[in-house]
Amino acid sequence: VGVFLPAENSSTVLSDKPHSLSLSLSLSLSQRVEVRPKMACPFSVVVAIDFGTTSSGYAFSFTQDSEAIHMMKRWEGGDPGVANQKSPTCLLLTPEVRFHSFGFAARDFYHDLDPEEARHWLYFDKFKMKIHSTSDLTMETELEAVNGRRVRAIEVFAHALHFFREHALKEVKDQSSSVLEGEEIRWVITVPAVWRQPAKQFMREAAYLAGLVSPDCPEQLLIALEPEAASIYCRKLRLHQVIDLSVQPLTNGFDLDGSRPFDSSFRQAREQLRRSRHSRTFLVESGTGELWSELQTGDRYVVADCGGGTVDLTVHQIEQPQGTLKELYKASGGPYGAVGVDLAFEAMLCQIFGEDFIQSFKAKRPAAWVDLTIAFEARKRTASPGRANALNISLPFSFIDYYKRHRGQSVEAALRRSNMNIVKWSSQGMLRLTQEAMNELFQPTIINIVKHIEELMAKPEVRGVRFLFLVGGFAESPMLQRAVQKALGRTCRIIIPHDVGLTILKGAVLFGLDPTVVRVRRCPLTYGVGVLNRFVEGRHPRDKLLVKDGREWCTDILDRFVSVDQSVALGEAVRRSYTPARLGQRKIIINIYCSATDDVTYISDPGVRKCGTITLDLPEPLPPAGAAARGGGGGGGGGPERREIRATMQFGDTEIKVTAVDIMSGRSVRASIDFLSN
């Protein structure tokens, strides 16, 4: 793919770098065309998988009874005091790198292995974060197990998705009165809204590898954005299904300056959340029941999805008259999830016992390290503002023993030597974390979350929004609730659904039932291709000049398909026409460029990068009419007509899509868009 010559009557052509001529482009007259979204295909059941950083789960709904959302069966095992409607995102592979177990089963089996044997098994947890943090994600990207061995990330994700596929299919079939075929099931997988196109495509490829759907039926799988799914569910909530933090605290817990500690309202809120998670089947009310009096058509609201790995923010408005959703500002967020508190705990251990010891312990006693993280996770959930007594974290015996053998002194002596007064030692073999210690662990992550929400609320498009929904597993934390309430409680109402940890999962089912519910989205990036334009002396730099056949062209100009934060409606399309530069050409490859800003002119500008390719596979052209009667001699004298391929790109969905057609024959052209092979 090199320079692209102009099509007939066109002043704009594609360009990459001035070498090897291959194809040309003509801009269609209507660059942005409304394409009516297709109606949902007649699937019998929708199965949604919420693939989280710390916990995952699935839910499903039959289209004949779409108001009932069925949660997955409760899992065996689990931690005391934690509702187990989801499973920990933990995967265990055998020493031969074959699937063994997932979730509680993987965690418990790994825990029970002999320490020497455990070193040969491959245990993965919190591995979703790697996809967010990898800037050059490909099909060959690897993940590191706890024991240090590396496996292709796509295989790890496929193992987990295949596990959910098997469990979900069994449960769906148990509840179905008829025999279900594979193509009757629509699958939905959730991803953070801040994920870029490569990560979304990665999840799709993992789903293909796991056997959820066939690559030949891509419409059978939807990628749902996590805060968007939560928003779809939240807009249906009734008064009795939410907790309004804005009206709970100030008169019933602490003084206006926050000086008097309080805990009662948060205890009450957490108890309501806990009670609401006992039922497996939930009804999504539509048209009946007590409508939440404050939320109505035309209202704008922010959804803050506070999960294990990321915090995702989206802003929606309920449109008139059909109640669809319109995104008002591009999705934002970052790696500020609850895992940040876990990392702070690990850093605290390194400060007390030495980083070299902690790294050695993780490598030599991986199962015991997992035990320690589980113990902290369970206690972390009980941390709340104003708590008087310390939190006890049990240290595994192997930790105490390993430290004594390698350092020649006791854990208690290490604590005394560290001068860390906020962490005490209990004679029962526990670390006692004071309230000050818990604040130190939580504050960096919570400060990032609050700051991000405040910055979003200050944007002109968002100013004046009256509702903030807190969702996701971390939203259950009273520490986070208190901080958000203190910072924003006077400017907007802070709403927490009763089933806060399952909000995204239920919303993903609703999205699968009606993918057109979000009608307008905002583009996260500027996308386009490199083109040649006629060179204009004084306007274009001389180093961009290309002379071809006596004509002067300016290379590397960015032809925008869409701009960052631009509103794009579902089904709205961008069209371009491409002409192969030579007869017999069977493939057209077009490089796509992106930028986080719109203030760019050339594909060589700072901040512009190649992010993917569009590939058009050209079929054998049909013979011209009458060719057979002439014996195929081709003696018409006029020469072959130039072939035009029209590509249509849609940016208004959760994934970028491309289709193409051969204008002369009217036949579809196989078109694909790839962000992973870059």
Protein Blocks (a to p, Z undefined) as FASTA:
>chain_A
ZZddddehiabdcdfbdchifbdcdddfblbacdddddddddfbdcdddddfkbccdddd
dfklmmbccdddddeeijehiacfbccddddddfkopafbecjllmmmmmmpcfklmmmp
ccdehklmmmmmpmbbcfkbccddfkopacdfklmmmmmmmmmmmmmmmmmmmmpcbdcd
fklpccdddddfkbcfklmmmmmmmmmmnomacfklmmlpccddfklmmmmmmmmpcfkl
cccfklmmmmnopafkomagcfklmmmmmmmmmmmmmpfbdcddehiajddfkbcghiac
ddddddfkbccddddddddfklpacdfbdcedddfbfklmmmmmmmmmmmmnopklmmmm
mmmmmmlmmmmmmmmmmmmmmgcghiabdcdddddfklmmmmmmmnopafklmmmmnopa
kbccdfkopacddfklmmmmmmmmmmmmmmmmmmmmmpmklgopabdcdedjklmpmklm
mmmmmmmmmmpccdddfklmlmmmmmmmmmmmmmmlpmbdcdfbdcdddddddddehjac
fklpcceehiacdehiacdfbdehiacdehiacddddddfbghiabdcddddddfbfbbf
bfkbghiacfbdcddddddddddehklmnoonopnonopadddddddddfkbmbdcdddd
dfknopacdddddfklZZ
